[in-house]
Amino acid sequence: MFAQPPPPRLDPSARHLALTVGALVAVDVVGGVLAVSAGVNTWSEAWGTAALLAAPAPMVVGQVLLTLVATQAVRWASTGWAVAAAGVLALACLVSVASGFFDGGLGNPVLTGGLVAYQVALLLVTAMVGLLAVRRAVALLRARRHTTGRAGRRRTAADLG
């Protein structure tokens, strides 16, 4: 009977981060299936610590949860929580990319050239998520600074006029 207002649109930094994390999850799922079908991982290894073409499942779940908070998709996520989540997500992505270079998985001898290329793609998408998480944190901090004075108090009409 009554028209409902449209849901609020996500800020571009939140939307880009959420979409890229969605792409990262898809790359991780496909990577695990690809690793099993190529015979380089078993089903139990494909998303575990021995995974060669995907992040471990706990890392993927953590990235999704951090993204939900960083984009403020959960109602209780204040700006402070969102900034912290975006920062932790960026750090997790940095660790993930760095471990890709140093854990012996990148260019593992059991992988074909195509599978190594898939690893590189996974690392590039992970790095993009990390950069977008930093961008999200900066956008949130700028928005907070815009709505509060330098001393951290909310601006009033008297401050603006």
LINFENVEN-V696989 format. One record per pair of residues at least 4 apart in sequence whose ideal C-beta (glycine too) atoms are under 7 Angstrom apart, sorted by the first residue. I is the first residue (numbers start at 0). J is the second residue. D is the distance in Angstrom with one decimal. If there is no record, write none. Layout:
i->I j->J d->D
i->I j->J d->D
//
This chain:
i->9 j->13 d->4.3
i->9 j->14 d->4.3
i->9 j->17 d->6.9
i->9 j->70 d->6.4
i->10 j->14 d->6.9
i->10 j->138 d->6.5
i->11 j->15 d->6.0
i->12 j->16 d->6.3
i->12 j->134 d->5.3
i->12 j->135 d->4.5
i->12 j->138 d->4.0
i->13 j->17 d->6.2
i->13 j->70 d->3.9
i->13 j->71 d->6.8
i->13 j->135 d->6.3
i->14 j->18 d->6.3
i->15 j->19 d->6.2
i->15 j->131 d->5.5
i->16 j->20 d->6.3
i->16 j->66 d->6.2
i->16 j->69 d->6.4
i->16 j->70 d->6.0
i->16 j->131 d->4.5
i->16 j->132 d->6.2
i->16 j->135 d->5.0
i->17 j->21 d->6.4
i->17 j->66 d->6.0
i->17 j->70 d->5.2
i->18 j->22 d->6.6
i->19 j->23 d->6.4
i->19 j->127 d->5.6
i->19 j->128 d->5.2
i->19 j->131 d->5.4
i->20 j->24 d->6.5
i->20 j->62 d->6.0
i->20 j->63 d->6.5
i->20 j->66 d->4.5
i->20 j->128 d->5.7
i->21 j->25 d->6.6
i->22 j->26 d->6.3
i->22 j->124 d->6.0
i->23 j->27 d->6.3
i->23 j->62 d->6.8
i->23 j->124 d->5.0
i->23 j->125 d->6.3
i->23 j->128 d->5.3
i->24 j->28 d->6.4
i->24 j->59 d->6.1
i->24 j->63 d->6.6
i->25 j->29 d->6.2
i->26 j->30 d->5.9
i->26 j->120 d->6.8
i->26 j->121 d->5.5
i->26 j->124 d->5.3
i->27 j->31 d->6.5
i->27 j->53 d->4.3
i->27 j->54 d->5.2
i->27 j->59 d->5.3
i->28 j->32 d->6.6
i->29 j->33 d->5.9
i->30 j->34 d->6.2
i->30 j->52 d->3.5
i->30 j->53 d->3.8
i->30 j->117 d->6.3
i->30 j->121 d->5.8
i->31 j->35 d->6.6
i->31 j->45 d->3.6
i->31 j->46 d->5.0
i->31 j->50 d->6.6
i->31 j->52 d->6.6
i->31 j->53 d->4.1
i->32 j->36 d->6.2
i->33 j->37 d->6.0
i->33 j->52 d->5.5
i->33 j->117 d->6.5
i->34 j->39 d->5.0
i->34 j->40 d->3.9
i->34 j->45 d->5.1
i->34 j->50 d->6.7
i->34 j->51 d->5.4
i->34 j->52 d->4.2
i->34 j->53 d->6.7
i->35 j->40 d->5.8
i->35 j->41 d->6.7
i->35 j->42 d->5.6
i->35 j->45 d->5.2
i->37 j->114 d->6.2
i->39 j->51 d->5.3
i->39 j->109 d->5.1
i->39 j->110 d->6.3
i->39 j->114 d->6.9
i->40 j->44 d->4.2
i->40 j->45 d->4.5
i->40 j->49 d->6.5
i->40 j->50 d->6.1
i->40 j->51 d->5.8
i->41 j->45 d->7.0
i->43 j->47 d->6.5
i->44 j->49 d->4.2
i->44 j->50 d->6.3
i->45 j->50 d->5.7
i->45 j->53 d->6.1
i->46 j->50 d->5.7
i->46 j->53 d->5.4
i->46 j->55 d->6.0
i->46 j->56 d->4.1
i->47 j->55 d->5.7
i->48 j->55 d->5.8
i->50 j->54 d->6.9
i->50 j->55 d->5.9
i->51 j->104 d->5.3
i->51 j->107 d->5.8
i->51 j->110 d->6.5
i->52 j->114 d->6.4
i->52 j->117 d->5.7
i->52 j->118 d->6.3
i->52 j->121 d->6.8
i->54 j->58 d->4.4
i->54 j->59 d->5.3
i->54 j->95 d->6.2
i->56 j->60 d->6.3
i->57 j->61 d->6.1
i->58 j->62 d->6.3
i->58 j->91 d->7.0
i->58 j->95 d->6.4
i->59 j->63 d->6.5
i->60 j->64 d->6.3
i->61 j->65 d->6.1
i->61 j->91 d->6.5
i->62 j->66 d->6.2
i->62 j->88 d->6.3
i->62 j->91 d->6.4
i->63 j->67 d->6.6
i->64 j->68 d->6.8
i->65 j->69 d->5.8
i->65 j->84 d->4.7
i->65 j->87 d->5.7
i->65 j->88 d->4.1
i->66 j->70 d->5.9
i->66 j->88 d->6.4
i->67 j->72 d->4.6
i->67 j->73 d->5.4
i->68 j->73 d->6.1
i->68 j->76 d->4.8
i->68 j->80 d->5.7
i->68 j->81 d->6.0
i->68 j->84 d->3.7
i->69 j->81 d->5.2
i->69 j->84 d->4.1
i->69 j->85 d->4.0
i->69 j->88 d->5.8
i->69 j->132 d->6.4
i->69 j->135 d->5.4
i->71 j->76 d->4.5
i->71 j->81 d->5.1
i->76 j->80 d->4.7
i->76 j->81 d->5.2
i->77 j->81 d->7.0
i->78 j->82 d->6.2
i->78 j->139 d->5.5
i->78 j->143 d->5.3
i->79 j->83 d->6.4
i->80 j->84 d->6.1
i->81 j->85 d->6.3
i->81 j->139 d->5.4
i->82 j->86 d->6.4
i->82 j->136 d->5.1
i->82 j->139 d->4.9
i->82 j->140 d->6.2
i->83 j->87 d->6.3
i->84 j->88 d->6.1
i->85 j->89 d->6.4
i->85 j->132 d->4.7
i->85 j->135 d->4.4
i->85 j->136 d->3.9
i->85 j->139 d->6.9
i->86 j->90 d->6.4
i->86 j->136 d->5.4
i->87 j->91 d->6.2
i->88 j->92 d->6.4
i->88 j->132 d->4.1
i->89 j->93 d->6.5
i->89 j->129 d->4.8
i->89 j->132 d->3.9
i->89 j->133 d->4.8
i->90 j->94 d->6.4
i->91 j->95 d->6.2
i->92 j->96 d->6.3
i->92 j->125 d->5.2
i->92 j->126 d->6.6
i->92 j->128 d->5.2
i->92 j->129 d->3.0
i->92 j->132 d->6.6
i->93 j->97 d->6.2
i->93 j->129 d->5.6
i->94 j->98 d->6.1
i->95 j->99 d->6.6
i->95 j->125 d->5.2
i->96 j->122 d->5.4
i->96 j->125 d->5.4
i->96 j->126 d->5.2
i->97 j->101 d->6.3
i->98 j->102 d->4.9
i->99 j->104 d->6.4
i->99 j->105 d->5.3
i->99 j->118 d->7.0
i->99 j->122 d->4.8
i->100 j->105 d->5.7
i->103 j->107 d->6.5
i->104 j->118 d->7.0
i->105 j->118 d->5.5
i->106 j->110 d->6.9
i->106 j->115 d->5.4
i->110 j->114 d->4.0
i->110 j->115 d->5.1
i->112 j->116 d->6.4
i->113 j->117 d->6.6
i->114 j->118 d->6.7
i->115 j->119 d->6.7
i->116 j->120 d->6.5
i->117 j->121 d->6.4
i->118 j->122 d->6.5
i->119 j->123 d->6.3
i->120 j->124 d->6.4
i->121 j->125 d->6.3
i->122 j->126 d->6.2
i->123 j->127 d->6.4
i->124 j->128 d->6.6
i->125 j->129 d->6.6
i->126 j->130 d->6.4
i->127 j->131 d->6.2
i->128 j->132 d->6.2
i->129 j->133 d->6.8
i->130 j->134 d->6.4
i->131 j->135 d->6.3
i->132 j->136 d->6.6
i->133 j->137 d->6.4
i->134 j->138 d->6.3
i->135 j->139 d->6.4
i->136 j->140 d->6.3
i->137 j->141 d->6.2
i->138 j->142 d->6.3
i->139 j->143 d->6.3
i->140 j->144 d->6.3
i->141 j->145 d->6.3
i->142 j->146 d->6.6
i->143 j->147 d->6.0
i->146 j->153 d->6.7
i->146 j->154 d->6.6
i->147 j->151 d->5.6
i->147 j->152 d->6.2
i->147 j->153 d->5.6
i->147 j->154 d->6.5
i->148 j->152 d->5.2
i->148 j->154 d->5.4
i->148 j->158 d->6.3
i->154 j->158 d->4.4
i->154 j->159 d->6.3
i->156 j->160 d->6.0
//
